[in-house]
């Protein structure tokens, strides 16, 4: 099962065109401090159990991300989702680090599930 990795530019374009579900797989403390606009907080260790409830549409475009290129959590999350039958899962490998490098706006606070 191959994970499709996307760049910051691809992410920004997808956000404009398709309104994907962004999944922040970092811990809640990190999410509350800063996250991509509109992202949903589902920490990696909760993803397997909560995906079906929080992401009921398995055909929806889902993009996972974590802290940056050195963080393996977004790829692990994408594999979990694909393994659960989700069809359109992408991995934004650059995560928070790359997004901030692009001087793009972040949100803070908790919109936790």
Order of alpha helices (4+ residues) and beta strands (2+ residues): beta-alpha-beta-alpha-beta-beta-alpha-beta-alpha-beta-alpha-beta
